[in-house]
Amino acid sequence: MNATNVDSLPVRPESTAWLNSIGGASTNLVAPSSTIWQGSRPGTPMNIVNSRVTGFKPVTFGHDWSAKSYLGPYALPATPVLQGAPNAAGAWDKRLMVVDSAECMAYELIQYTQVWNGNSFNRNALAGSRYSLDSNEMPVGTTNAPNTPMIGQYVLNSEVQSGTIPHVMAFCSQNTLISNKSLWPARKSDGFNTAAEAMPMGTWIRLASSINPASFSGGTRVIVEALQTRGAILTDSCAHQFSLLAENSADWDNADMAQLTRLTPADFQVVDSAAMKVSDTSYAVR
């Protein structure tokens, strides 16, 4: 699913209404940034480990999300870098994203804490998930509203610098449809908006062909080109109307990325992802 081109998919009839519900022509896209605010930088960092070296660690889950989590063990770095870095304690959702290079597996934890008790670390989280990065299987467990994997959809600075983003991206909004409605590839939602025109979790958008990538420069052009071919999926609620999900990195060029703020939801189209769906329980595509 992640590597699918959506530039030829049909447009859903609800496209204009749904895009207007997250701001239409009056809301600008929130771009990746390296700016530190109150000790934290936007985005979530990626932790790369080799489980044959680090081994696997137990994690204790609280609240009722334990029933919806992969219970472990987890491949974790000795000193994880959390959402909210460089604040060592993390911030916001305190997400921990880990890629195990030895097994091509991904691990996600939310509200993660790690406290030394004098003999070992007590590792705790609200919820966690595990999934293969070379499979179309859905994750075991979840850390986000639509029960979708997040690693693999975040925009990475290294991809932008390479000139190619080979996967669909993700975006978030504060104005999503009530939680009993979602679209594949999402499985659930935490939305609260009951309006008929509200955008459901799992909505897949692409940048309209009327937008010329040549009018952008640098890394922004790379992202714009990928938004036209791969698109982006609504995968989380957030404080913004329309925000691209990207890694936490000190290497983002703010002047370059600021070009993305020229884009609004009105520059996009909602595509009909059902046209390529094989099953509600798989990310395989036709």
Beta strands, then each sheet from edge to edge (+ up, - down):
strand 1: 46-49
strand 2: 60-61
strand 3: 96-100
strand 4: 105-110
strand 5: 113-116
strand 6: 121-125
strand 7: 127-132
strand 8: 140-141
strand 9: 169-173
strand 10: 204-207
strand 11: 232-237
strand 12: 243-244
strand 13: 268-270
sheet 1: 1+ 3+ 4- 7+ 8-
sheet 2: 2+ 6+ 5-
sheet 3: 12+ 9- 11- 10+ 13-
end
